[in-house]
Amino acid sequence: MNMPATISVIIHGHFYQPPRENPWTDEVEQQSSAAPAHDWNERIAAECYTPNGWARLLDHEGRIVSLVNNYAGMSFDIGPTLFRWLERKAPETARRMIEGDRDSMVRYGGHGNALAHPYVHAILPLTHSTDRVTMITWGIAEFRSRFGREPEGMWLPETGVDLSTLMLLREYGIRYAVLAPWQATRFRALDGDRWHELGSNWIDPSRPYRCRLPHGSAIDLFFYDAGLSRAIAFEGLLQGTDRLAGRLAEVSRHSSSRLHILCTDGESYGHHTRLGERALAALWANESASKEFTVTNFGAYLASAPPMHEVVIREGSAWSCAHGLGRWKEDCGCSTGGQPGWRQAWRAPFREAIDGLRSDLHRLFAEQAGRLFTDVWAARNDYITVLLDRSHPSMEQFFSAHSRRPLSTRDRAAALRLLEMQRHALLMQSSDGWFFSDISDIEAVQNLKHAARALDLASAFAPPHLEARFVARLQTAKSNLPAERDGRRIWDVRVRPARVDLARSAALYAMRSLAANLPDPYRTHTFDIQRLSFERLPLMNGTMLVGGIDVCSFLTFERKEFGFVLKWSNADGMRGFLFPWRGQEDLRRRQETFEDQVEGASSPRDTEATPIAFTILSEDDRQEVLMTLYGGWEALRKRYEELATYSQGLLRAFWDAGLSPPDALRIPAEFIVARNLEESMQQWRSDGGAALYRSLLLLADDAKRLNLPQREPVRRLLAHAFEMRLSRLRERPDPDSLREVQEVIDLAERLGYAVDQPESVVLMYEFFTRDVVPMVERIAQTESMEECDLASAILRLGDRFGLSTERLRQRLRPIEERLAADPGLWP
């Protein structure tokens, strides 16, 4: 065995967020507690996941020396629910993670930094054995599709472990896992007979161990250094760029251990500790210059130092509960958040309710899917191929492999409903639902929403008492908050209203059509919509829509046809109805009935018609529909423009006098300036032009006088204009292209927007790395005065983005001095 030459350090980040999507729409809805971000995924991505892809390594003056991909240096795992969101909403960050693993493969001889993770962050020892298999196999398939390789290790949620779980990991090709040091009971040398009982002591985490499993197999285990890991999470080791590197250097000098493993939530690096990602960037730089320790990963360390000791694990244990697995099934005393005196007696009935529903859904799946699939559990395990690729060939391959017989469209829809039911039955077991202080917390409510979605999908096959039995169990789960009462009330008040069926999607389509001509076919959330009939009738003070549509879920092939009559009046608002589609003649009859009702005439009550109202939509959808309607109000815009023009002289008189104008003067001006600013920037972004730019500068001055709040559309327009002009500068480096870039920056600063936004800094850093450094080296050879002047101006531009330019300046300085001393070049 070749032991590592120096002290080895492994830093592992467990990156995870619970599923936050509405289970019916597959979209994350607004979470006010995450403000100013839209939701917690978006906020933590901005604070942690993205900054770790481009972590700033700073010099002693606080200027950026380089942007470091921390995912290339640290060991990490990413929960599949989070990675799926990143791929959809922050694809560049997801790409950076994949690149980091690929770079580590090169650096560490084929051993990548990334570990796999079960598909659901459930406590595996508490799950049913068939669910455990599915979660592990889906997690491996997700990892393979993301990283393009087989995983060597797997991170266990909350490091929850038992022998059955380890046996499954090994069966599916996983070589190692990571545990807390108190999750072992005894150890011995591999070639020894005498066991060392640990009792209340923790195992030595400075070496890997082999855990022998029943039936002759074995898996290797690492145990992390609890002291160093806690220092990252709770003792400020990330506060400042040199504290982490300094502590590890000190430990390396004074410790006899050859291996130190630090494991924390990945969110420690930037979210829990602001700018904590910079401590990692500084560590990699320190490690490359230090002979005291070497950063590695688990696979590479195992290759150089395989286990010499055997270990026996503590059955049913985890890293965040001192009572085994009590935190996820009983009132053990462990909790996060809450108030003094709160208890978690709700956990046991909540666990019983979820487990009971899981068993009911298992039986239903086995019975109903057994008519369609040759092996229902094999089909469920392989359903991940459809989740990763819903293309027609992928779907055909799945059904060809698992169907008992050729399935009709109706049978396929039933099969997909049953499989989606099982997916949500897995997601409702996410550990977050029990981790915190109360059953009313958003994590427990999210689990309940997945349970509700599973029950909706089961409703076509299940007896009606299935939901009633589940809700009755929930009633015994008492909240600490008197207003929340119990799980049943939470179900009625916070879960039922979140349900989105085909009818709600049809209503959303009708409301969106009031102010926009939607394409045909049209996709919204998880539904595809095709027109059967559509007519827009202009009214004196509004619009009436009369139509029919076919709504189909692209997840389950559920479909239904609807007709609708919807009226929007600028004076009275919206009124309309949704009803089953029965053809054009029935639609006309319903239109006439609706018009009679609007005019006050009596008509028989239509029991099949459902009112269309904003209240049935999510907050995000309500906002989007209403803002679209508002955006179409040209009359309002003209009125404000008239008011702003009429009062312009008086408004400026207030400004010139140093006084704050009254609201009646200020508000119309704010509206017009904000609108003109966005419209002018839209035009200037693509067309450019000196006259338009001067107009923008004047608008920026007005916006500053009005103290206009910063607007996201303006920020996006500035970012896009900067990206376009920087791209032109890279293609054609000349003074004109440089001036265009400087104009964007000057405008941003005049408007009060920060120019050194993370995405812009990344673009500028890449420009310097790939283009400016070679340009300076070329100038050193050619001593071109024109290029030297251009490069100097570009370096000044880099200063505005906080880049360290001193090394390049030093390279140019002798050339500038020689050129300045040449009389032939003087003007």
HELIX and SHEET records of a PDB file:
HELIX    1   1 SER A   32  ALA A   34  5                                   3    
HELIX    2   2 TRP A   40  ILE A   44  1                                   5    
HELIX    3   3 ALA A   45  TYR A   49  3                                   5    
HELIX    4   4 THR A   50  GLY A   53  1                                   4    
HELIX    5   5 ASN A   70  ALA A   72  5                                   3    
HELIX    6   6 PRO A   80  LYS A   89  1                                  10    
HELIX    7   7 PRO A   91  ARG A  107  1                                  17    
HELIX    8   8 LEU A  124  LEU A  126  5                                   3    
HELIX    9   9 SER A  129  PHE A  147  1                                  19    
HELIX   10  10 PRO A  157  THR A  159  5                                   3    
HELIX   11  11 LEU A  163  GLU A  171  1                                   9    
HELIX   12  12 PRO A  214  GLY A  216  5                                   3    
HELIX   13  13 ALA A  226  PHE A  234  1                                   9    
HELIX   14  14 ARG A  243  HIS A  254  1                                  12    
HELIX   15  15 GLY A  266  SER A  268  5                                   3    
HELIX   16  16 GLU A  277  ALA A  289  1                                  13    
HELIX   17  17 PHE A  298  SER A  304  1                                   7    
HELIX   18  18 GLY A  326  TRP A  328  5                                   3    
HELIX   19  19 ARG A  347  ALA A  369  1                                  23    
HELIX   20  20 VAL A  376  ASP A  382  1                                   7    
HELIX   21  21 ILE A  384  LEU A  388  1                                   5    
HELIX   22  22 HIS A  392  HIS A  402  1                                  11    
HELIX   23  23 THR A  409  LEU A  427  1                                  19    
HELIX   24  24 ASP A  432  PHE A  435  1                                   4    
HELIX   25  25 ILE A  442  ALA A  458  1                                  17    
HELIX   26  26 HIS A  465  LEU A  474  1                                  10    
HELIX   27  27 GLY A  487  ILE A  490  1                                   4    
HELIX   28  28 TRP A  491  VAL A  495  3                                   5    
HELIX   29  29 ARG A  496  ALA A  498  5                                   3    
HELIX   30  30 LEU A  502  SER A  513  1                                  12    
HELIX   31  31 GLN A  584  VAL A  598  1                                  15    
HELIX   32  32 PHE A  614  ILE A  616  5                                   3    
HELIX   33  33 GLU A  619  GLY A  631  1                                  13    
HELIX   34  34 GLU A  634  TYR A  646  1                                  13    
HELIX   35  35 GLN A  648  ASP A  656  1                                   9    
HELIX   36  36 ASP A  663  ASP A  687  1                                  25    
HELIX   37  37 ALA A  690  LEU A  706  1                                  17    
HELIX   38  38 GLU A  712  GLU A  731  1                                  20    
HELIX   39  39 PRO A  735  LEU A  751  1                                  17    
HELIX   40  40 PRO A  758  PHE A  767  1                                  10    
HELIX   41  41 PHE A  768  VAL A  772  3                                   5    
HELIX   42  42 VAL A  773  THR A  782  1                                  10    
HELIX   43  43 MET A  785  ARG A  800  1                                  16    
HELIX   44  44 GLU A  806  ALA A  821  1                                  16    
HELIX   45  45 PRO A  823  LEU A  825  5                                   3    
SHEET    1   A 4 ALA A 114  LEU A 115  0                                        
SHEET    2   A 4 SER A  75  ILE A  78  1                                        
SHEET    3   A 4 ILE A   7  PHE A  15  1                                        
SHEET    4   A 4 LEU A 259  ASP A 265  1                                        
SHEET    1   B 4 ALA A 114  LEU A 115  0                                        
SHEET    2   B 4 SER A  75  ILE A  78  1                                        
SHEET    3   B 4 ILE A   7  PHE A  15  1                                        
SHEET    4   B 4 PHE A 293  VAL A 295  1                                        
SHEET    1   C 2 ALA A  55  LEU A  58  0                                        
SHEET    2   C 2 ILE A  64  VAL A  68 -1                                        
SHEET    1   D 3 TYR A 176  LEU A 179  0                                        
SHEET    2   D 3 ALA A 218  PHE A 223  1                                        
SHEET    3   D 3 TYR A 209  ARG A 212 -1                                        
SHEET    1   E 3 HIS A 196  GLU A 197  0                                        
SHEET    2   E 3 ALA A 184  ALA A 189 -1                                        
SHEET    3   E 3 HIS A 309  ILE A 313 -1                                        
SHEET    1   F 6 TYR A 522  THR A 524  0                                        
SHEET    2   F 6 PHE A 527  LEU A 539 -1                                        
SHEET    3   F 6 GLY A 542  SER A 553 -1                                        
SHEET    4   F 6 ARG A 559  SER A 569 -1                                        
SHEET    5   F 6 GLY A 573  PRO A 580 -1                                        
SHEET    6   F 6 THR A 610  PRO A 611 -1                                        
END                                                                             
